[in-house]
Amino acid sequence: MQSAQNLIAKLNANLEDLSQNERRIAQGILDDPSLVTTMTSQTLALQCGVSQSSIIKFCKKIGLPGFPALKIALSAEIARTQGAEQIHGDIFSDDPLNAVAQKMYNSKVAALSETLKLNSTHDFSLAVEKLVGANRIIILGVGGSALVSSDFASKLTKLGKAVISGGDAHVHLANLARFDSDDLLILISYSGKTKELLVAADYARQHGIPILNLTGPSTSKNIGKNELVLKCIASENLVRSSSIATRTAQLAITDLLFILFAQKEADMASKIQDSQEVVNQLR
């Protein structure tokens, strides 16, 4: 069972070849595939009388990366039989409002939970050290990641950091040419394949500029010695109309880094207050 296509038919065909726990899970899915698309992995585990880890192992055995991918595969198969159009992730054109709301909420919660598991506290500590020690920072993101880049830049500026961010990657690359080992380049890209970011990363590696990467789980592990990677995960990248859960996961990481940074110095609260008072003068 290596493909998500015709998943229900494959589960039926291979039911007798599964272990006892696997058969319980498969039968639980086959009994009501539509209901499973609204469940969490923990809920399905309880219903089938197995552990939550057994659900994850089952998904991998049938060729899927995890439970969110299983729900999307089931939703797509159900939708094909009903002639519905897949809009985003496991959300379809004929879903009622309450189902859309629940599926969207579940995808965001799953993205946050899985992202937290991917990164160690040690990695977060190292990332904060890079932020604290940097004289200047460039934050580069393209498309949906540009929104996260701008948000993170705004927060760091309130803490007194000199941050360059915005939508023009050419300007960022020109500024990067003036950076050195006392500065920091932050790259935000779920795919890790954005051309502008690849060019910036190559230049930084060649000139000893520290790099903090915020990327997806399947990107290359070939990183430099002065480089750190934090990863986020979102199942919506299978079929999506917008990077909703991805952006949720990215923002969770940047928000955490902001709070950890703010803890580092006693006068951070006053810096935030001072910046807010200046902005308030515009009212």
N, C-alpha and C positions, 0 to 999 in steps of 0.2 A: 504493500500500500504506500506508494511513493508520491502520489499526486492528490491535490485537493479536489480535482474533478471527480464528479460522481461519487462523492464521499459516502453518502448513505448506502448506495448500492455495494460499495466495497466493504463497508462494515458488515452488511448482511452476509456477503459472500464469505467473509473470513471469520465469522463469529466463532465457529467451532475450533479454529486454530489458535484462539487467544487463551491466555492464562485466565484463571478464575477472576482475579481483580479486573483484568482488561475486559473480560466479557461483561462484567457488571457495568463498567463505564460505557462500553459500546451499546449495551442494551438500554442504559439510561438515556443515551443520545437518541437511539432509534425509537424509543417510546414516545418522545415528544421533541423533535428537533427544533421546532419553533420556540419552545419554552427554554431550551438550553441556550439559545442566542441571547436571552435576557439574564442569564445567571452569571455569577462569579464562579471561579474554579473551586472556591471553598464550598459554595452552595451545592454544586454538582457532586463534589466529593462526599458531602454529608448524605445526599440523596442516594448515592450508590454504595455507601458504606465502605469507602476507601479513604486513604490519606490524600491531602492536596497534592503532595509530590507525585502520587500515582497518576493523577490527572495530567500533570506536566509531562511525565515520562510517556504516557499513552499518546499524547499529542505528537511528541517527537518520533515515536514508533511508527505512526501513520504518515510521517513526512511533513509535519507542520512544526514551526518553531516554538509554538506555545498556545495557551488557551485562547487568547484574543484572536489568533489566526484561525483556530478551529471554529470560533463563532462566526467569523467573516466567511469562511468556506461554507458553513451550514446556511448562513443567510443568503449567500449567492445562489446556492443550489435551490433553496426554497423559492427565491425570487424568480429563478429561471422557469420553474413550473407554473408560476403565477403570472408570468409576463411582466414583472415589475422591473424597474430600472434601478441599478445600484448607484446611489448618489455619493456616498462618502463612507468609507470603512464598511461597517455592517448596517448602515442606514439605507433604506430603499424608498422608492417613490410612493409606495402604498402604505408605509408605516404610519400609524396614528401618532398624534402629538405626544402622548405619554410614553410611547415606545421610543420615539426619537430622543426625548429628554433623557430617558433612562440609559439608552445606548451611548449618548454623548457623555453623560456623567460617568458611566462605567469606563469609557475609553480614556477619559482624563485621569480617573483614579488609578487605572491600570498603568498609565504612563508614569505617574508620580511614584507608584509603588515599585515598579520595575527599575526605574531610574535610580532610586535610592539604593537598591540592592547592587547595582552595577559599580558604584563608587565607594571606596573605603574612606574612613575618617582621615587616614594618613594622607590620601590624595587631596582631600579638601584642605587640610592643614598646609600642604605644600603650595597649593594654589593661592591661598591667602598670603603666604609668605612672599610669593612672587608679586602679588598686588601691592603689598605694603612696601616692598623694596624698590619698586619701579619709580623712576623719576617721571617718565612720561609713558602713556599707554595709547596704543591704537587698537580699536575694536572694529573688526571687519566682519560683516555678514551681508549676504545678498538675498534678495527676495524676502520670504517670511522671516529669515534669520536677521534681516536688517532691522526689523521691529524690535527684536530681542537685544540687538546691539545698541540701538538708540536708548532703550530703557535702562540697560546696564550702565551705559555711559553717563546718563543723567544722574543715576544713583551715586556713582563713584565721584562725580564732580561735586556733589554735596558734601563729600568727605574730604574735599580739598585736593583731589587728584587732577593732574593735567591730562585730560582725555581727548583724543581725536576720534570722532565717529561721524557717521553720516552715510548718504547714499552713493557718493562718488568714489568708487574704488581707485580710480586713477589718481585722485588727490591723496588718498591714503598711501598708495605705493610711492608717490613722490615724497611724502613726509617720512616714510619708512627709510628712505635713503639717508636721512639725517639721524637715524636712531643708532644706538650702540648697546653694549652689554648691560648698561644700567637702566635700560628701558624695557618695555614689554609689549609683545604683539599678541592680541587675543583673537583667535579665529573661531567663528561660529558657523558651522555647516553640518547638517544631519548626514548628508551623503559623503562629505569629505572630498568631493570631486569638483567643487566649484573652481573654475579656472583662475579667477582673481585671487582666491585664497591660496591656491597651489603656488602661484607665482610669488605671492607674499611670503609663504612658508619657505620656499627655496632660497629667497634672498636672505631671510632672517637666519637660516641655518648656515649659509655661507659667511655671514658677517657676525656670528656669535650673539645674535639678538634672542633673548629668551622668548619662548612661545608657550601660550596656554591654549590648548585646543578644546573646544566643546563640540562634540561630534556624535554620530550614531554608533551603534554597537558593532557594525560589520566593517568599519573602515580599517585601513592598513595599520599594522602595528610597527612599521618602520619609522620610528621617530628618533630625533636627535637626543644627545645627552643633556642638553639644556632646554628640554621640552617636556611638557606635562599634558596628559590627556584626561579629560573628564567626559563621561559618556552618558547619553540619554537614550531612551527607547520609547517607541510609539508604534503600535501595530498598524496604524492607519496608512503607513507608507505603501501597503499592498494595493489599495484603491482609495484615492482621496481626491477631494475637490479643493482642499485647502489644508495647510499644515497646522491643524488645530491642536491635536494632542501633542504633536512634536513641539510646538511653541510652548505649550503648557509645561512640558518637561524641561525645556531649555530655560524658561523663566524661573522654574523652581530652583535650578542650580545657580543661576545668577543672583536670585534673591537670597539664597543661603550664603553665597560668597559675600554679598553686601553686608548681611547681618554679622557674619564672622569677622569681617574687616572692621565693622563698627565697634566690635568688642575690644579691639586691639589697643586703642588709645583712650585715655580718660576724657579728653576734650572733644571726642567725636560728636557727642550730643550738642555741644555748643556750636560746632561747625555746621551741623545740620540746621540748627535754629537760626544761625546768622544768614545762611543761604536763603532760608525761607523768608526771613524778614526783608531781605533785599527784593525778592520776588513780590512780596506783599505790597511794596511801594507802587506797583503797577495798577493796583486796584483803585 
